[in-house]
Amino acid sequence: MSDLLQPAATGVALGAMYALCGVAFVIVHNVTGVINFATGEYVMIGAMVATTAVAAGLPLPVVF
């Protein structure tokens, strides 16, 4: 059973990230009427900052 739990949790986490990116695209498009492809780059900047902060020694709750 534990062999199925880790891939399922990973799939839920990835699905949540894709859903958040999709919601961001929809909100920006509904507000401005323009498709903004820079939304993915904002997500990547957040991920890189979080990775750098964890590598620098900050605890994970502080990074969140």
C-alpha positions, 0 to 999 in steps of 0.5 A, a space after each residue: 500500500 505504501 508503494 502507491 501512497 507516494 506516487 499518489 501524493 506526488 500526483 496530487 501535489 503536481 495537480 494542485 500546482 497545475 491548477 493554481 497556474 491555470 486559475 492564475 491564467 484565467 483570472 489575468 485573462 478575465 481581468 485584462 482581456 489579454 493572455 499573459 504567458 509570464 504567469 509561468 515565469 512568476 511561478 518559477 521565480 517563486 520556486 527558485 526563491 524557495 529552493 534557494 532559501 531552503 538551501 541557505 538553511 531556512 526552515 521549511 515553515 519559514 520559507 512557506 
